[in-house]
Amino acid sequence: MTITVDIGDADLSELLAQVEAGQEIILMRNGVSVAKLAAVPQPDSERRQVMEDILALRKTMPNVTQEEIAEWKALGRR
């Protein structure tokens, strides 16, 4: 559900509490929408774990030089 609030009547701490509770807030000035407050989506724990696993795997891999990459590209074009 979206709540519309006039900027002059806005209490930031109250608005943030509503956003944390799942509300979306539209801020208006003189009847014109100027901003929207919405919660920042948090990455789920599964996605975070996958990213950590990928980063851990990359640390175990050998470093590759630019020259090696260029050589691999040239081999792939043959």
Buried (B, 14 or more C-beta within 10 A) or exposed (E): EEEEBEEEEBEEEEBEEBBEEEBBBBBBEEEEEEEEBEEEEEEEEEEEEEEEEEEEEEEEEEEEEEEEEEEEEEEEEE
